Amino acid sequence: MRSPKPLIAFVVMAAMGTLLWAGAEGNVPSGERMIVAAAKFENSLNAKQRSKAEFQFDDEERLNWHFIPRERKGLPLKDLEGEALKAAHNLIQSGLSDAGYTQALDVMSLEEVVYLLEQGDRQERRERRDPDKYYLSLFGKPSPQGKWGWRLEGHHLSLNFVVQDGQVVSSTPEFFGANPGYISAGPGREIRVLAAEEDFARQIVNISTPQQLKTIWISEKADRDIRGAGESQPVVTDPIGLAYRDMSDEQQKLLSALLSEYLRNMPQDISQQRHAELKAAGLDDITLAWWGGRERNEPHAYRLQGPTFIVEYNNTQNSANHIHSIWRSLSGDFDVARNQ
């Protein structure tokens, strides 16, 4: 059993990774960066590691996603070191913006926090809670021609990409979670992961008029989790809640800020493509619906839905300090048509 790694290692890794990748985003399309990064990652592996990391593109494992702490296929980061570990993080960075990469490392680092907070046998806790227990998988052969994909997944993190002829054709489902979402080590020493995703939505609700509240506040009780967890396609029902067209100027600005928080995790070209699609489909038709309490530390959930996407957000567990959030495509996740 390897020795536990301190949380500071991830802080150092984040800083190093950001420096290594600085300036890359925006210069080269993300699909091309993924091809180069995935090929270098693959070439850095030995035969045993490749056998864990490589799958056929049509393997059913490609659609087998989830965010719970469970046994997974793929190659765990804890099996890597040196150039292979560096190549793994370069691949991860190719699928995220600087902000998204930092957020992914934050999510992974929280496993160390939970390890320290939980009771019980240390070895058993380490088996469950490990910031290196995140798995990379390649589906198909990374190449400028044809179709292939890759995934990074572990507890509270699932990033899924499909690249065809050098272009990213799917980047969903995209899941980020946080437990604990809030950590306090005293005055001025607080950490909140996924804070803006919570705060902007709540502000929209709390500045609603009494008439708007009848539409946006669906129930004082929130369901315990998001819909469609582990399912290859999103659960889609008719939009409910307050529409962008019916919001005040201030609410519309807050909704735009909320959307930006989700969009900014992806590389610039993917973020811009998503924004162009939702704008072309019409901002007026985007709706926000809220369930649960309206104050901090009260269990709550919301759904943000437009013609091209749906966001499910839930913070009901661990005294409203355990966040699940996901961005899904209404045309279909994994580059699979939703009605197929």
N, C-alpha and C positions, 0 to 999 in steps of 0.2 A: 504493500500500500504506500503510495507516494505521500510525502508530507504535505500538510495543508499549505496553500499559497496565500500569503497575506494580501489584503485588499489593495495595498499600495502598488503591488505588481501590475494591477490593471490600470492604475492611474498612469504609471510610467509607460505602459504599453499604448495607452490612448495617445499620450503626448508624442511618442515616437512614431506611431502610425500616422498621425496627422501631419507631422513633418515630412515623412516619407512620401505622402500622397499630395502634399501641398502643390497647388498649381495644376494638377492633372485634370480636375473636374472642369468641364466647359471647353477644354481644348480638343478633346477626342470624344466622339459619341460613346455612350456608356456600353453599348453592345460590343463595340470594338475593344474597349478596355476590358470587358469581361472575357472575351476570347483570349487575349494576351495573358491576363491574370490566371485564368483557369488552366491554360496550357502550361504555364510556369509552375502552378501548383501541382498539376498532374505529374510533371516531369521531376518534381522534387521528392516524390513518394517512392518508397520501395515496393516490392511486389505484394507484400502482405497488406500494406496500407492501401494500395490501389484496389485490392480485392474488396476492401470495405467501402471505398469511396465511389467506385464506378458502377453504374447501372445502365441498362439499355434505356433509351428515351421512352419507350412504351411500357416500361416496367410499371406495374400497378403501385409500386412504392412511391412513384412521383406524386401521386394524388393523396398519399397517406400522411396528412399533416395533422399536427395538434400542438397545443401550447402547454399541456400538462407535463409534470415531471414523470416521464415513463421511459422504458427501454426503447431505444431507437436504432435503426439501421443508419449506415453512414460512417464516416471517419471522425471520431471525437478529437477536439483540439488538444485534449490531454495526452494524446498519443504522439504529438508533434513537438519538435524542438528545432532550434537553429533555423536554417534556410527554409525548411518545410513549414515551420510555424509562421515565419515572415511571409512566405508565399500565400499561406492560408489567409492571413489578415489583409494582404493586398487584394485577394479575391473578394473578401467581404467588403472592403472599401470600394471596389469597383461597382458594387450594387447600391451604394449609399452616398449621400452627401456627407460633408464633414459633420454636420449636425446630426444626421442619421447614424453615422458611425459612432459618434460619441454617445448617442442615446442607446445604441445597441450594447456598447461596453458598459454603460450604466446598468442596464437590465441584467447583463451577465454578472456584474459585480455584486448585485444584490443577493445572489446565491450564497456568497460568503457571509453576508449579514445574517441571512436566515440560518445558515449553519451555526453561527455563533449564538443566535437567540434561542434556537430550539433546544429542547431537553433530550436526554437519552444518550445511548452509546455513541462515542465519537466516530467510530468507524462506520457504523450504520448511518449516522447523519451525513458523513462525507460521501457515502455512496449515493445518497439522495440529493445532497446540496453541494454542488461543485461548480465554480465559475468557469471551469474548463470542460464541463460536460455539455458542450454544444457541438453539433455534428454537421460536417460538410458532405454533401452528396453531389455527384455529377451524373446527369442523365443524358446519355449520348456523348458524342465526341465534340469537344469545343473546336469549331471550325468556322471560317468566313462563309462557307456554303452549307446549306442544310439547316436542320433544326436540332437544338440541344437545350438543356436547361441545367439549373443548379439550385441548391437549397442550403440555407443555414438554419438550423433548428435546435432548440432546446427549451427548457422551461421559460415560458413567457416571451419567447421569440420565435417567429417563423417568417422567413423571407424566401420567396419563391420566384424564380425568373425563368422565362423561356426566350431564347434568342433564335431568330430565323434569318439566315443570310446576312448576318452581322447587325441586325436590328432587334432591339428588345420589343417583343410582341406581347409579353405578359409580365406583370410584376406583382401579381396578387395570387393568393391572399397575402396580406402584409399585416402581421400581428406584432404588437408591442404590449408587454404587460409590466407591472411593477408590484412587488411585495417585499418589504413595505414601500408604499409610495412616498411616505414621509418619514424622515429620520431627523431627530433632534438630539444634538449633543450640547445643548445650552444656548443661551442668547447669542444670536448672530452666527450660529453654527448649525444651520438647518439645510437639509437636502430634500428636494421634492423632484421625483422623476415623473414625467408626464403631467406636470403641473398646469401648463398653459392649456392643454387639452381639456382639463377639468374647469379651469377658471373662466375661460372665455364663454363656454357654454352656460355656466351658471350665471354669469353676468347678464347674458341675453334674457334668461328667464326672470331674473330678479329686477330688471328694469321694465318688464312687461306691464302693460296696463291691465286692469282687472278683466277687461274684455279679451285681451290677448292671452291671459293666463288660462282662460277657459279652453283655449285651443292648444297651447303649447304644453301645459302641465297635465299629462294624461292621467296620472294616479299618484297618490301620496306613498304608494308602495312600489318598489322596484323588484323585478325578477332577479334571481340570484346570479344569473350569468348571461352572456351574450347568446344570441341565437346562432345556430349553424356551426358550433364548435366541432372541428374535425371533419366536417362535411366538405366535399370537394367543390360545391357550389353554394352561394349565399342563399339564405332564406329571404324571399322577397314577398312582401305584401304591399297593399296600396299605401302610398305615403300618408303619414299623419303628422300633426303638429302645426306649427306656425310657419307659413311660407315666407320666403325672402321678400316677395312683393308686398306682404302685409306688415313688414317690420319697419320701425322708425329708422332714420338715418344712422343713429347711434347703434342700433341693433344690427343693421346691415354691415357696418364697419366691423363690429365684433364677430359677426358670422364670417366675414372675409378673413379676419385674423385667425379664427378657428380653423378654417379650411387651409390656410397657409401653414399652420402647425403640422397638419397631416401631410401636406404636399412637400414640405421642406426636407423630409427624411430621405427622399429619393434623389438620385443624381439630377442635375439641372435639366437635362433634356427630357427625362421621364416626368419630372415635376411639371415642366412646361407643357408637355403633351397632355397630361391629365387636366391641367388648368384650361387648355384650349378646348378640350372635349366638353368639360362641364360648362364652360362659357358659351360654346356653340349650341349646346342643348338648352341653355337658358338658366340664368341664375334665379330668375323669378320662381322657378318650380322647385328649388331646393327647400326642404322643410327640416325643422328641428323639433323633436318631441322629447319631453323630459318626464322621467318617473322618479319617485322618491322624494327625500328631503331636499330643501333648497339651501341649506347651510353647510359649511365645511363639516366634515366628520359625520355627516348623516348619509346612510346608504342611498345611492342614487344611480341612475343610468340615463343614457340618452341615445337617440338614433338620429343621425344626420343622413338625409337621403336626397339624391338628385336623379335625373334621368339616366346618368351614366355610372353612378357609384352609390354605395351605401357604407356608412360608418356605424359600427355598433360599439358602444362604450358602456362599461359596467364597473361600478366601484361600490360593492355591497358587502364584501367579505372583510374579515379582520377589522371590524369597526370602521368600515369605509376607508381602509388604508391598503387596499389590494385591488389594483386596477387591471382591467382587460380592455384592450382597444384594437379594432381591426378595420382596415380599409379593404373593400371588396369591389370587384367590377361587375356591373349589371349585364355586361355582354358575356361574361363568363370568366372564371378564374382558370389558371393553368393553361391558358390558350385553348380552352375547351368551351364551346358554345353552351350557354346556360341551359338551353332547352334540348340539348343533345342527349 
